[in-house]
């Protein structure tokens, strides 16, 4: 299934070319880099069996690129698919 979510990068307002290349090489080729309201974001359209798995893999890929996440935004429609705990 295809999951959509946005991850904001910690302490960044925009991406430079080296960071964009590192993210691509780390596996974030399914993410769109953007800057919004002074924050650097990556909007993902990630294929995975679950939203949880998609988010965990994106966090790992971002870490591999040497960046840290600040927070994650998930659309309400995506949360409807989240399994109840």
C-alpha positions as CSV (number, residue, x, y, z in Angstrom):
1,X,0.0,0.0,0.0
2,X,1.1,3.6,-0.6
3,X,1.4,5.8,2.5
4,X,1.7,9.6,2.5
5,X,3.2,11.5,5.4
6,X,5.6,14.5,5.9
7,X,8.7,14.5,8.0
8,X,10.2,17.8,9.2
9,X,14.0,17.8,9.6
10,X,15.4,19.1,12.9
11,X,17.1,22.5,12.9
12,X,16.9,23.1,9.1
13,X,15.1,25.6,7.0
14,X,16.1,24.2,3.6
15,X,18.2,21.5,1.9
16,X,21.5,22.0,0.2
17,X,22.6,19.9,-2.8
18,X,24.8,17.6,-0.6
19,X,21.9,16.9,1.8
20,X,19.5,16.2,-1.1
21,X,22.0,13.8,-2.7
22,X,22.6,12.0,0.7
23,X,18.9,11.6,1.2
24,X,18.4,10.2,-2.3
25,X,21.3,7.8,-1.8
26,X,20.0,6.7,1.6
27,X,16.7,5.6,0.1
28,X,14.5,8.7,0.1
29,X,13.9,8.7,-3.6
30,X,10.2,8.5,-2.9
31,X,10.3,11.8,-1.0
32,X,9.8,15.3,-2.2
33,X,12.1,17.9,-0.5
34,X,10.5,21.2,0.3
35,X,10.8,24.2,2.6
36,X,7.6,25.5,4.2
37,X,7.2,28.2,6.9
38,X,11.0,28.2,7.5
39,X,11.2,24.4,8.0
40,X,12.8,21.7,5.8
41,X,10.3,18.9,5.0
42,X,10.2,15.7,3.1
43,X,6.8,14.6,1.8
44,X,6.8,10.8,1.3
45,X,4.7,8.6,-0.9
46,X,6.2,5.3,0.5
47,X,5.1,1.8,-0.5
48,X,4.9,-0.5,2.5
49,X,2.7,-3.1,4.2
50,X,1.8,-0.6,7.0
51,X,2.0,3.0,7.8
52,X,4.1,2.2,10.9
53,X,6.6,0.3,8.7
54,X,6.7,3.1,6.1
55,X,7.4,5.7,8.8
56,X,10.1,3.6,10.5
57,X,11.9,3.0,7.2
58,X,11.8,6.7,6.3
59,X,13.2,7.7,9.7
60,X,16.0,5.1,9.3
61,X,16.8,6.4,5.8
62,X,16.9,10.0,7.0
63,X,19.3,8.9,9.8
64,X,21.5,7.2,7.3
65,X,21.7,10.5,5.4
66,X,23.0,12.1,8.6
67,X,19.9,14.1,9.4
68,X,17.5,14.1,12.4
69,X,13.8,14.4,12.4
70,X,11.8,17.0,14.3
71,X,8.3,15.7,13.8
72,X,6.0,13.8,11.5
73,X,2.7,14.9,10.0
74,X,0.2,12.3,9.0
75,X,-3.1,13.0,7.1
76,X,-6.3,12.0,8.9
77,X,-7.1,9.7,6.1
78,X,-3.9,7.8,6.5
79,X,-4.6,7.4,10.3
80,X,-7.8,5.7,9.5
81,X,-5.7,2.8,8.2
82,X,-3.5,2.7,11.4
83,X,-4.2,-0.5,13.3
84,X,-5.8,0.0,16.7
85,X,-3.6,-0.9,19.6
